[in-house]
Amino acid sequence: MNIQTAKLDGKHVTLSVEVAPGAGRRAIEADWDGTAWHYDQLKFIPHTGEKAALTLEFAPALSSDGRSTMEMTVGKKKIVSGVFSTDEAKQLTLSFKSPDWVKSKTVTASLTATGNDVELKSTTH
């Protein structure tokens, strides 16, 4: 895995992440407030380039202590929107708002770290 700082502007950073040579890469835009990261955008870019990238944009920035709207696009076409929220147990829930076929669906996830182990649990409703 190769992680590079593509841009740094004060507390705002853009990271370029390449998981394997020649594979797609990820771009992460986030702000550091001194205690936690707040994510503005996550982009998954296939090896064919930006025109087919899958982008998740958050407003306000996604963090572990709030609520954020999300728009998912492929290229420039919006395909899904929803709302992320967290609860007291730091579970993250995505409630889909559009398109119609996915309205009322939710995904809830929690991440637990114990020693060297990390466990991700996810449920859909």
N, CA, C and O atoms as a GROMACS GRO file, in nm:
protein
  500
    1MET      N    1   0.085  -0.117   0.000
    1MET     CA    2   0.000   0.000   0.000
    1MET      C    3   0.090   0.123   0.000
    1MET      O    4   0.191   0.128   0.070
    2ASN      N    5   0.052   0.222  -0.079
    2ASN     CA    6   0.127   0.346  -0.090
    2ASN      C    7   0.032   0.462  -0.058
    2ASN      O    8  -0.068   0.480  -0.126
    3ILE      N    9   0.064   0.540   0.046
    3ILE     CA   10  -0.017   0.656   0.084
    3ILE      C   11   0.070   0.780   0.070
    3ILE      O   12   0.179   0.788   0.126
    4GLN      N   13   0.019   0.877  -0.007
    4GLN     CA   14   0.092   1.001  -0.028
    4GLN      C   15   0.002   1.120   0.001
    4GLN      O   16  -0.119   1.114  -0.022
    5THR      N   17   0.061   1.226   0.051
    5THR     CA   18  -0.012   1.350   0.068
    5THR      C   19  -0.013   1.422  -0.065
    5THR      O   20   0.092   1.467  -0.112
    6ALA      N   21  -0.130   1.432  -0.127
    6ALA     CA   22  -0.142   1.497  -0.257
    6ALA      C   23  -0.150   1.649  -0.241
    6ALA      O   24  -0.102   1.724  -0.326
    7LYS      N   25  -0.212   1.695  -0.128
    7LYS     CA   26  -0.228   1.838  -0.104
    7LYS      C   27  -0.245   1.859   0.045
    7LYS      O   28  -0.313   1.780   0.112
    8LEU      N   29  -0.184   1.964   0.098
    8LEU     CA   30  -0.197   1.999   0.238
    8LEU      C   31  -0.220   2.148   0.246
    8LEU      O   32  -0.139   2.227   0.197
    9ASP      N   33  -0.332   2.187   0.308
    9ASP     CA   34  -0.366   2.328   0.321
    9ASP      C   35  -0.415   2.350   0.464
    9ASP      O   36  -0.533   2.330   0.493
   10GLY      N   37  -0.326   2.392   0.552
   10GLY     CA   38  -0.362   2.407   0.693
   10GLY      C   39  -0.397   2.272   0.753
   10GLY      O   40  -0.314   2.180   0.755
   11LYS      N   41  -0.519   2.259   0.802
   11LYS     CA   42  -0.565   2.133   0.861
   11LYS      C   43  -0.637   2.044   0.759
   11LYS      O   44  -0.682   1.935   0.793
   12HIS      N   45  -0.647   2.091   0.635
   12HIS     CA   46  -0.715   2.014   0.529
   12HIS      C   47  -0.612   1.937   0.448
   12HIS      O   48  -0.512   1.993   0.403
   13VAL      N   49  -0.636   1.807   0.431
   13VAL     CA   50  -0.541   1.723   0.360
   13VAL      C   51  -0.613   1.641   0.253
   13VAL      O   52  -0.726   1.598   0.273
   14THR      N   53  -0.547   1.620   0.142
   14THR     CA   54  -0.593   1.527   0.040
   14THR      C   55  -0.489   1.418   0.031
   14THR      O   56  -0.372   1.444   0.002
   15LEU      N   57  -0.532   1.293   0.057
   15LEU     CA   58  -0.443   1.178   0.051
   15LEU      C   59  -0.472   1.098  -0.075
   15LEU      O   60  -0.587   1.084  -0.116
   16SER      N   61  -0.368   1.045  -0.135
   16SER     CA   62  -0.380   0.954  -0.248
   16SER      C   63  -0.334   0.818  -0.198
   16SER      O   64  -0.221   0.803  -0.151
   17VAL      N   65  -0.422   0.718  -0.210
   17VAL     CA   66  -0.393   0.585  -0.158
   17VAL      C   67  -0.395   0.486  -0.273
   17VAL      O   68  -0.496   0.473  -0.343
   18GLU      N   69  -0.284   0.416  -0.294
   18GLU     CA   70  -0.276   0.311  -0.395
   18GLU      C   71  -0.258   0.180  -0.319
   18GLU      O   72  -0.157   0.159  -0.252
   19VAL      N   73  -0.357   0.091  -0.330
   19VAL     CA   74  -0.354  -0.034  -0.256
   19VAL      C   75  -0.252  -0.131  -0.315
   19VAL      O   76  -0.177  -0.194  -0.241
   20ALA      N   77  -0.249  -0.141  -0.448
   20ALA     CA   78  -0.154  -0.229  -0.517
   20ALA      C   79  -0.112  -0.161  -0.647
   20ALA      O   80  -0.192  -0.089  -0.707
   21PRO      N   81   0.012  -0.181  -0.692
   21PRO     CA   82   0.056  -0.119  -0.817
   21PRO      C   83  -0.036  -0.154  -0.934
   21PRO      O   84  -0.068  -0.271  -0.956
   22GLY      N   85  -0.077  -0.051  -1.008
   22GLY     CA   86  -0.161  -0.072  -1.125
   22GLY      C   87  -0.308  -0.086  -1.095
   22GLY      O   88  -0.391  -0.085  -1.186
   23ALA      N   89  -0.344  -0.099  -0.966
   23ALA     CA   90  -0.485  -0.110  -0.929
   23ALA      C   91  -0.544   0.030  -0.919
   23ALA      O   92  -0.473   0.130  -0.935
   24GLY      N   93  -0.672   0.036  -0.895
   24GLY     CA   94  -0.735   0.166  -0.875
   24GLY      C   95  -0.676   0.232  -0.752
   24GLY      O   96  -0.608   0.168  -0.672
   25ARG      N   97  -0.703   0.362  -0.737
   25ARG     CA   98  -0.654   0.431  -0.620
   25ARG      C   99  -0.770   0.501  -0.550
   25ARG      O  100  -0.880   0.512  -0.604
   26ARG      N  101  -0.742   0.548  -0.432
   26ARG     CA  102  -0.842   0.619  -0.355
   26ARG      C  103  -0.789   0.758  -0.326
   26ARG      O  104  -0.668   0.778  -0.310
   27ALA      N  105  -0.880   0.854  -0.320
   27ALA     CA  106  -0.845   0.990  -0.279
   27ALA      C  107  -0.934   1.024  -0.160
   27ALA      O  108  -1.056   1.005  -0.165
   28ILE      N  109  -0.873   1.073  -0.056
   28ILE     CA  110  -0.946   1.106   0.067
   28ILE      C  111  -0.921   1.253   0.097
   28ILE      O  112  -0.806   1.296   0.105
   29GLU      N  113  -1.029   1.330   0.113
   29GLU     CA  114  -1.018   1.469   0.155
   29GLU      C  115  -1.076   1.480   0.294
   29GLU      O  116  -1.190   1.440   0.318
   30ALA      N  117  -0.996   1.533   0.387
   30ALA     CA  118  -1.041   1.540   0.525
   30ALA      C  119  -0.975   1.656   0.598
   30ALA      O  120  -0.874   1.711   0.553
   31ASP      N  121  -1.034   1.692   0.712
   31ASP     CA  122  -0.979   1.794   0.801
   31ASP      C  123  -0.947   1.730   0.935
   31ASP      O  124  -1.021   1.643   0.981
   32TRP      N  125  -0.838   1.772   0.996
   32TRP     CA  126  -0.798   1.724   1.128
   32TRP      C  127  -0.824   1.837   1.227
   32TRP      O  128  -0.772   1.947   1.209
   33ASP      N  129  -0.902   1.811   1.333
   33ASP     CA  130  -0.933   1.916   1.430
   33ASP      C  131  -0.848   1.905   1.557
   33ASP      O  132  -0.874   1.974   1.656
   34GLY      N  133  -0.748   1.819   1.554
   34GLY     CA  134  -0.662   1.800   1.670
   34GLY      C  135  -0.696   1.674   1.748
   34GLY      O  136  -0.613   1.624   1.824
   35THR      N  137  -0.817   1.623   1.729
   35THR     CA  138  -0.858   1.500   1.800
   35THR      C  139  -0.921   1.397   1.707
   35THR      O  140  -0.921   1.278   1.738
   36ALA      N  141  -0.974   1.441   1.593
   36ALA     CA  142  -1.045   1.348   1.504
   36ALA      C  143  -1.041   1.398   1.360
   36ALA      O  144  -1.019   1.516   1.334
   37TRP      N  145  -1.062   1.303   1.266
   37TRP     CA  146  -1.072   1.337   1.124
   37TRP      C  147  -1.217   1.364   1.089
   37TRP      O  148  -1.308   1.300   1.142
   38HIS      N  149  -1.238   1.459   0.998
   38HIS     CA  150  -1.370   1.493   0.944
   38HIS      C  151  -1.358   1.482   0.792
   38HIS      O  152  -1.284   1.558   0.730
   39TYR      N  153  -1.431   1.387   0.734
   39TYR     CA  154  -1.415   1.352   0.592
   39TYR      C  155  -1.510   1.431   0.503
   39TYR      O  156  -1.632   1.428   0.523
   40ASP      N  157  -1.454   1.501   0.406
   40ASP     CA  158  -1.532   1.577   0.308
   40ASP      C  159  -1.568   1.491   0.188
   40ASP      O  160  -1.679   1.501   0.134
   41GLN      N  161  -1.474   1.407   0.146
   41GLN     CA  162  -1.494   1.331   0.023
   41GLN      C  163  -1.406   1.205   0.023
   41GLN      O  164  -1.290   1.208   0.066
   42LEU      N  165  -1.466   1.096  -0.025
   42LEU     CA  166  -1.392   0.972  -0.050
   42LEU      C  167  -1.413   0.941  -0.198
   42LEU      O  168  -1.525   0.943  -0.247
   43LYS      N  169  -1.304   0.911  -0.267
   43LYS     CA  170  -1.313   0.884  -0.411
   43LYS      C  171  -1.240   0.754  -0.441
   43LYS      O  172  -1.126   0.735  -0.399
   44PHE      N  173  -1.306   0.666  -0.515
   44PHE     CA  174  -1.249   0.539  -0.557
   44PHE      C  175  -1.229   0.548  -0.708
   44PHE      O  176  -1.326   0.552  -0.784
   45ILE      N  177  -1.104   0.552  -0.751
   45ILE     CA  178  -1.072   0.579  -0.891
   45ILE      C  179  -1.017   0.452  -0.955
   45ILE      O  180  -0.910   0.406  -0.916
   46PRO      N  181  -1.088   0.395  -1.052
   46PRO     CA  182  -1.037   0.274  -1.118
   46PRO      C  183  -0.915   0.307  -1.202
   46PRO      O  184  -0.887   0.424  -1.230
   47HIS      N  185  -0.844   0.204  -1.241
   47HIS     CA  186  -0.723   0.227  -1.321
   47HIS      C  187  -0.753   0.294  -1.454
   47HIS      O  188  -0.662   0.345  -1.520
   48THR      N  189  -0.882   0.295  -1.496
   48THR     CA  190  -0.919   0.362  -1.622
   48THR      C  191  -0.932   0.513  -1.606
   48THR      O  192  -0.941   0.584  -1.706
   49GLY      N  193  -0.932   0.564  -1.482
   49GLY     CA  194  -0.930   0.708  -1.462
   49GLY      C  195  -1.052   0.768  -1.398
   49GLY      O  196  -1.147   0.698  -1.360
   50GLU      N  197  -1.047   0.901  -1.385
   50GLU     CA  198  -1.147   0.980  -1.313
   50GLU      C  199  -1.288   0.972  -1.370
   50GLU      O  200  -1.384   0.986  -1.294
   51LYS      N  201  -1.305   0.949  -1.501
   51LYS     CA  202  -1.439   0.954  -1.561
   51LYS      C  203  -1.533   0.848  -1.503
   51LYS      O  204  -1.654   0.866  -1.507
   52ALA      N  205  -1.478   0.740  -1.450
   52ALA     CA  206  -1.562   0.633  -1.393
   52ALA      C  207  -1.546   0.624  -1.241
   52ALA      O  208  -1.582   0.522  -1.182
   53ALA      N  209  -1.493   0.728  -1.177
   53ALA     CA  210  -1.470   0.726  -1.033
   53ALA      C  211  -1.601   0.722  -0.955
   53ALA      O  212  -1.700   0.784  -0.995
   54LEU      N  213  -1.600   0.651  -0.845
   54LEU     CA  214  -1.711   0.648  -0.751
   54LEU      C  215  -1.674   0.744  -0.639
   54LEU      O  216  -1.572   0.727  -0.573
   55THR      N  217  -1.759   0.847  -0.617
   55THR     CA  218  -1.730   0.951  -0.520
   55THR      C  219  -1.840   0.960  -0.417
   55THR      O  220  -1.958   0.960  -0.451
   56LEU      N  221  -1.803   0.968  -0.290
   56LEU     CA  222  -1.894   0.995  -0.180
   56LEU      C  223  -1.858   1.131  -0.124
   56LEU      O  224  -1.746   1.152  -0.079
   57GLU      N  225  -1.955   1.225  -0.128
   57GLU     CA  226  -1.932   1.360  -0.076
   57GLU      C  227  -2.022   1.381   0.044
   57GLU      O  228  -2.138   1.340   0.044
   58PHE      N  229  -1.966   1.445   0.148
   58PHE     CA  230  -2.038   1.463   0.274
   58PHE      C  231  -2.053   1.611   0.306
   58PHE      O  232  -1.961   1.689   0.285
   59ALA      N  233  -2.172   1.648   0.359
   59ALA     CA  234  -2.196   1.786   0.401
   59ALA      C  235  -2.287   1.785   0.524
   59ALA      O  236  -2.399   1.734   0.514
   60PRO      N  237  -2.246   1.838   0.636
   60PRO     CA  238  -2.110   1.876   0.665
   60PRO      C  239  -2.020   1.753   0.664
   60PRO      O  240  -2.066   1.641   0.643
   61ALA      N  241  -1.892   1.775   0.686
   61ALA     CA  242  -1.795   1.666   0.682
   61ALA      C  243  -1.837   1.552   0.774
   61ALA      O  244  -1.890   1.575   0.883
   62LEU      N  245  -1.813   1.428   0.729
   62LEU     CA  246  -1.847   1.308   0.806
   62LEU      C  247  -1.746   1.292   0.919
   62LEU      O  248  -1.625   1.296   0.898
   63SER      N  249  -1.799   1.273   1.040
   63SER     CA  250  -1.714   1.250   1.156
   63SER      C  251  -1.782   1.148   1.246
   63SER      O  252  -1.891   1.100   1.215
   64SER      N  253  -1.718   1.115   1.355
   64SER     CA  254  -1.774   1.012   1.444
   64SER      C  255  -1.872   1.068   1.545
   64SER      O  256  -1.917   0.995   1.634
   65ASP      N  257  -1.906   1.195   1.535
   65ASP     CA  258  -1.992   1.254   1.637
   65ASP      C  259  -2.103   1.344   1.581
   65ASP      O  260  -2.132   1.449   1.638
   66GLY      N  261  -2.163   1.302   1.472
   66GLY     CA  262  -2.265   1.390   1.417
   66GLY      C  263  -2.349   1.328   1.309
   66GLY      O  264  -2.368   1.206   1.303
   67ARG      N  265  -2.399   1.415   1.225
   67ARG     CA  266  -2.489   1.378   1.118
   67ARG      C  267  -2.439   1.446   0.991
   67ARG      O  268  -2.392   1.560   0.995
   68SER      N  269  -2.449   1.376   0.879
   68SER     CA  270  -2.398   1.430   0.754
   68SER      C  271  -2.478   1.375   0.637
   68SER      O  272  -2.511   1.256   0.635
   69THR      N  273  -2.509   1.461   0.540
   69THR     CA  274  -2.572   1.411   0.418
   69THR      C  275  -2.463   1.357   0.327
   69THR      O  276  -2.348   1.401   0.334
   70MET      N  277  -2.500   1.262   0.241
   70MET     CA  278  -2.404   1.199   0.151
   70MET      C  279  -2.465   1.192   0.012
   70MET      O  280  -2.582   1.156  -0.005
   71GLU      N  281  -2.385   1.226  -0.086
   71GLU     CA  282  -2.422   1.205  -0.226
   71GLU      C  283  -2.317   1.115  -0.288
   71GLU      O  284  -2.197   1.140  -0.276
   72MET      N  285  -2.363   1.011  -0.356
   72MET     CA  286  -2.274   0.918  -0.425
   72MET      C  287  -2.289   0.940  -0.575
   72MET      O  288  -2.400   0.939  -0.628
   73THR      N  289  -2.176   0.961  -0.643
   73THR     CA  290  -2.178   0.981  -0.787
   73THR      C  291  -2.082   0.885  -0.854
   73THR      O  292  -1.983   0.841  -0.796
   74VAL      N  293  -2.114   0.852  -0.978
   74VAL     CA  294  -2.021   0.779  -1.064
   74VAL      C  295  -1.994   0.874  -1.180
   74VAL      O  296  -2.085   0.913  -1.253
   75GLY      N  297  -1.867   0.910  -1.195
   75GLY     CA  298  -1.835   1.015  -1.292
   75GLY      C  299  -1.899   1.143  -1.243
   75GLY      O  300  -1.864   1.194  -1.137
   76LYS      N  301  -1.992   1.196  -1.321
   76LYS     CA  302  -2.065   1.317  -1.280
   76LYS      C  303  -2.212   1.289  -1.252
   76LYS      O  304  -2.288   1.382  -1.226
   77LYS      N  305  -2.253   1.162  -1.258
   77LYS     CA  306  -2.394   1.127  -1.241
   77LYS      C  307  -2.423   1.086  -1.096
   77LYS      O  308  -2.364   0.991  -1.044
   78LYS      N  309  -2.516   1.159  -1.032
   78LYS     CA  310  -2.556   1.125  -0.896
   78LYS      C  311  -2.640   0.997  -0.901
   78LYS      O  312  -2.735   0.988  -0.979
   79ILE      N  313  -2.603   0.899  -0.818
   79ILE     CA  314  -2.678   0.773  -0.820
   79ILE      C  315  -2.751   0.744  -0.690
   79ILE      O  316  -2.854   0.677  -0.691
   80VAL      N  317  -2.701   0.794  -0.577
   80VAL     CA  318  -2.763   0.765  -0.447
   80VAL      C  319  -2.739   0.884  -0.355
   80VAL      O  320  -2.635   0.950  -0.361
   81SER      N  321  -2.837   0.911  -0.267
   81SER     CA  322  -2.816   1.008  -0.160
   81SER      C  323  -2.868   0.949  -0.030
   81SER      O  324  -2.954   0.860  -0.030
   82GLY      N  325  -2.817   1.000   0.079
   82GLY     CA  326  -2.859   0.950   0.209
   82GLY      C  327  -2.806   1.036   0.321
   82GLY      O  328  -2.746   1.141   0.298
   83VAL      N  329  -2.829   0.989   0.444
   83VAL     CA  330  -2.784   1.059   0.563
   83VAL      C  331  -2.707   0.962   0.652
   83VAL      O  332  -2.756   0.854   0.684
   84PHE      N  333  -2.586   1.001   0.691
   84PHE     CA  334  -2.507   0.926   0.788
   84PHE      C  335  -2.530   0.986   0.925
   84PHE      O  336  -2.536   1.108   0.940
   85SER      N  337  -2.543   0.900   1.026
   85SER     CA  338  -2.553   0.948   1.164
   85SER      C  339  -2.481   0.850   1.255
   85SER      O  340  -2.463   0.733   1.221
   86THR      N  341  -2.439   0.899   1.372
   86THR     CA  342  -2.375   0.814   1.471
   86THR      C  343  -2.456   0.819   1.600
   86THR      O  344  -2.526   0.917   1.627
   87ASP      N  345  -2.444   0.712   1.679
   87ASP     CA  346  -2.512   0.710   1.808
   87ASP      C  347  -2.409   0.709   1.921
   87ASP      O  348  -2.289   0.720   1.897
   88GLU      N  349  -2.458   0.697   2.045
   88GLU     CA  350  -2.369   0.700   2.161
   88GLU      C  351  -2.264   0.589   2.157
   88GLU      O  352  -2.154   0.608   2.208
   89ALA      N  353  -2.297   0.474   2.098
   89ALA     CA  354  -2.205   0.361   2.089
   89ALA      C  355  -2.109   0.374   1.970
   89ALA      O  356  -2.032   0.282   1.942
   90LYS      N  357  -2.114   0.489   1.901
   90LYS     CA  358  -2.030   0.516   1.784
   90LYS      C  359  -2.061   0.424   1.666
   90LYS      O  360  -1.974   0.400   1.582
   91GLN      N  361  -2.184   0.373   1.660
   91GLN     CA  362  -2.228   0.300   1.541
   91GLN      C  363  -2.262   0.402   1.434
   91GLN      O  364  -2.318   0.507   1.462
   92LEU      N  365  -2.227   0.370   1.312
   92LEU     CA  366  -2.254   0.457   1.199
   92LEU      C  367  -2.370   0.399   1.120
   92LEU      O  368  -2.368   0.283   1.082
   93THR      N  369  -2.472   0.481   1.096
   93THR     CA  370  -2.590   0.437   1.022
   93THR      C  371  -2.608   0.523   0.898
   93THR      O  372  -2.605   0.646   0.905
   94LEU      N  373  -2.626   0.457   0.784
   94LEU     CA  374  -2.657   0.525   0.658
   94LEU      C  375  -2.803   0.498   0.626
   94LEU      O  376  -2.843   0.383   0.608
   95SER      N  377  -2.884   0.604   0.620
   95SER     CA  378  -3.025   0.595   0.580
   95SER      C  379  -3.037   0.653   0.440
   95SER      O  380  -3.012   0.771   0.418
   96PHE      N  381  -3.076   0.569   0.345
   96PHE     CA  382  -3.084   0.613   0.205
   96PHE      C  383  -3.208   0.699   0.183
   96PHE      O  384  -3.314   0.672   0.239
   97LYS      N  385  -3.194   0.804   0.100
   97LYS     CA  386  -3.304   0.897   0.070
   97LYS      C  387  -3.347   0.892  -0.076
   97LYS      O  388  -3.463   0.920  -0.107
   98SER      N  389  -3.258   0.856  -0.167
   98SER     CA  390  -3.293   0.844  -0.308
   98SER      C  391  -3.190   0.754  -0.374
   98SER      O  392  -3.078   0.743  -0.326
   99PRO      N  393  -3.228   0.690  -0.485
   99PRO     CA  394  -3.355   0.694  -0.558
   99PRO      C  395  -3.465   0.617  -0.482
   99PRO      O  396  -3.441   0.559  -0.376
  100ASP      N  397  -3.583   0.618  -0.540
  100ASP     CA  398  -3.700   0.559  -0.474
  100ASP      C  399  -3.681   0.413  -0.434
  100ASP      O  400  -3.728   0.373  -0.327
  101TRP      N  401  -3.614   0.332  -0.516
  101TRP     CA  402  -3.602   0.189  -0.488
  101TRP      C  403  -3.520   0.159  -0.363
  101TRP      O  404  -3.528   0.048  -0.309
  102VAL      N  405  -3.441   0.256  -0.316
  102VAL     CA  406  -3.358   0.231  -0.198
  102VAL      C  407  -3.405   0.310  -0.075
  102VAL      O  408  -3.350   0.294   0.034
  103LYS      N  409  -3.507   0.396  -0.093
  103LYS     CA  410  -3.561   0.471   0.020
  103LYS      C  411  -3.604   0.373   0.129
  103LYS      O  412  -3.648   0.262   0.099
  104SER      N  413  -3.591   0.413   0.250
  104SER     CA  414  -3.627   0.336   0.370
  104SER      C  415  -3.528   0.224   0.401
  104SER      O  416  -3.549   0.152   0.498
  105LYS      N  417  -3.423   0.206   0.323
  105LYS     CA  418  -3.320   0.108   0.353
  105LYS      C  419  -3.212   0.174   0.439
  105LYS      O  420  -3.183   0.292   0.424
  106THR      N  421  -3.153   0.096   0.529
  106THR     CA  422  -3.045   0.147   0.613
  106THR      C  423  -2.932   0.044   0.621
  106THR      O  424  -2.954  -0.076   0.605
  107VAL      N  425  -2.813   0.093   0.647
  107VAL     CA  426  -2.696   0.010   0.675
  107VAL      C  427  -2.636   0.065   0.804
  107VAL      O  428  -2.611   0.185   0.815
  108THR      N  429  -2.612  -0.023   0.900
  108THR     CA  430  -2.550   0.017   1.026
  108THR      C  431  -2.420  -0.060   1.042
  108THR      O  432  -2.414  -0.180   1.018
  109ALA      N  433  -2.314   0.012   1.082
  109ALA     CA  434  -2.183  -0.051   1.096
  109ALA      C  435  -2.118  -0.006   1.226
  109ALA      O  436  -2.137   0.106   1.272
  110SER      N  437  -2.039  -0.097   1.283
  110SER     CA  438  -1.958  -0.063   1.400
  110SER      C  439  -1.820  -0.125   1.382
  110SER      O  440  -1.806  -0.232   1.323
  111LEU      N  441  -1.721  -0.058   1.434
  111LEU     CA  442  -1.582  -0.102   1.424
  111LEU      C  443  -1.528  -0.113   1.565
  111LEU      O  444  -1.533  -0.018   1.642
  112THR      N  445  -1.474  -0.231   1.599
  112THR     CA  446  -1.420  -0.254   1.732
  112THR      C  447  -1.275  -0.300   1.719
  112THR      O  448  -1.245  -0.394   1.646
  113ALA      N  449  -1.186  -0.232   1.791
  113ALA     CA  450  -1.045  -0.270   1.791
  113ALA      C  451  -1.009  -0.328   1.927
  113ALA      O  452  -1.034  -0.266   2.031
  114THR      N  453  -0.950  -0.447   1.926
  114THR     CA  454  -0.905  -0.514   2.048
  114THR      C  455  -0.766  -0.568   2.023
  114THR      O  456  -0.748  -0.662   1.945
  115GLY      N  457  -0.667  -0.509   2.089
  115GLY     CA  458  -0.529  -0.553   2.065
  115GLY      C  459  -0.492  -0.537   1.920
  115GLY      O  460  -0.498  -0.427   1.865
  116ASN      N  461  -0.452  -0.647   1.855
  116ASN     CA  462  -0.416  -0.645   1.713
  116ASN      C  463  -0.532  -0.676   1.621
  116ASN      O  464  -0.515  -0.678   1.499
  117ASP      N  465  -0.650  -0.699   1.677
  117ASP     CA  466  -0.766  -0.738   1.597
  117ASP      C  467  -0.861  -0.621   1.577
  117ASP      O  468  -0.883  -0.540   1.667
  118VAL      N  469  -0.917  -0.614   1.457
  118VAL     CA  470  -1.020  -0.515   1.426
  118VAL      C  471  -1.139  -0.591   1.371
  118VAL      O  472  -1.126  -0.672   1.280
  119GLU      N  473  -1.257  -0.564   1.427
  119GLU     CA  474  -1.378  -0.633   1.384
  119GLU      C  475  -1.478  -0.530   1.331
  119GLU      O  476  -1.507  -0.430   1.397
  120LEU      N  477  -1.529  -0.554   1.211
  120LEU     CA  478  -1.630  -0.470   1.150
  120LEU      C  479  -1.760  -0.549   1.145
  120LEU      O  480  -1.765  -0.658   1.088
  121LYS      N  481  -1.864  -0.494   1.205
  121LYS     CA  482  -1.996  -0.556   1.201
  121LYS      C  483  -2.089  -0.464   1.123
  121LYS      O  484  -2.086  -0.342   1.140
  122SER      N  485  -2.170  -0.524   1.036
  122SER     CA  486  -2.259  -0.446   0.953
  122SER      C  487  -2.393  -0.518   0.940
  122SER      O  488  -2.398  -0.640   0.924
  123THR      N  489  -2.502  -0.441   0.946
  123THR     CA  490  -2.635  -0.497   0.926
  123THR      C  491  -2.712  -0.407   0.831
  123THR      O  492  -2.688  -0.286   0.824
  124THR      N  493  -2.805  -0.467   0.757
  124THR     CA  494  -2.892  -0.390   0.667
  124THR      C  495  -3.036  -0.409   0.710
  124THR      O  496  -3.073  -0.512   0.765
  125HIS      N  497  -3.117  -0.307   0.683
  125HIS     CA  498  -3.260  -0.312   0.715
  125HIS      C  499  -3.340  -0.259   0.598
  125HIS      O  500  -3.463  -0.254   0.604
   0.00000   0.00000   0.00000
